[in-house]
Amino acid sequence: MKGYAEWINSRNIEGNVAECGVFRGDSAKFINRYFPNRKLYLCDTFEGFDYGDLQYEKGENNQSFNQSKFADQSFFAETGVDFVMSKMIYPEKVVIKKGYFPESVLDVKDRFCFVNLDMDLYIPMLNGLRFFGDKMVYNGCILLHDYFSDVFTGVRQAVDMFEQERGINIIKTPIGDGCSMALIRN
Ligand SMILES: C[S@@+](CC[C@H](N)C(=O)[O-])C[C@H]1O[C@@H](n2cnc3c(N)ncnc32)[C@H](O)[C@@H]1O
């Protein structure tokens, strides 16, 4: 992320940054550090998965997900806004969007140069693509966590559905961490 942020910042490319799926802020703190001059939207329930999203995922008969520890609604509940904010070195740049995504961001009209989508499940990841897809600046990057995961297979299904809805074919660029895919706006 550091190299990409330097590249974006050195070219004066416009746009703010966001993370959907923050949990304890361990990736958000790096986004905040490497994009010091941009507004950072942090979107999460800060209470774990939404019940409806989770039920949908289970109903998809996703065996590997159902057998994983993540199938418990409370798995990501051990967090909080104050805890996450304590990790930010530029807290004045952070806008917290606490609540169910995408309802929590319906007032956001910004353009974005970097978005990390890390919500694990089919429904929120599809909504993430729908919401940010049209808000990315030229050369902007959406990082899709878990695209190559064998457990969170809903992520790949969300990309398939997004491609189908838009009639597009996204070039799937692995970033080298074994699970994430970068989607660059051209
Ligand atoms: C894998 S964790 C995020 C990990 C984080 N990016 C990190 O680096 O540690 C997934 C997060 O997505 C959030 N989440 C999932 N679906 C959501 C939704 N529909 N609305 C808001 N937050 C959601 C959960 O609350 C959880 O904190």
The ligand as an ORCA input file, in Angstrom:
! r2SCAN-3c Opt
* xyz 0 1
  C     -12.316     -9.237      8.198
  S     -12.987     -7.980      9.211
  C     -12.073     -6.571      8.686
  C     -10.595     -6.686      9.000
  C      -9.825     -5.402      8.877
  N      -9.841     -4.874      7.516
  C      -8.396     -5.620      9.353
  O      -7.465     -5.366      8.600
  O      -8.201     -6.062     10.485
  C     -14.603     -7.766      8.547
  C     -15.370     -6.583      9.123
  O     -16.448     -6.288      8.242
  C     -17.521     -5.768      9.012
  N     -18.752     -5.901      8.214
  C     -19.163     -6.990      7.512
  N     -20.331     -6.744      6.893
  C     -20.669     -5.456      7.179
  C     -21.769     -4.601      6.799
  N     -22.766     -4.996      5.991
  N     -21.784     -3.332      7.280
  C     -20.787     -2.875      8.067
  N     -19.719     -3.633      8.459
  C     -19.656     -4.912      8.020
  C     -17.499     -6.623     10.281
  O     -18.125     -5.956     11.353
  C     -15.973     -6.833     10.492
  O     -15.449     -5.905     11.416
*
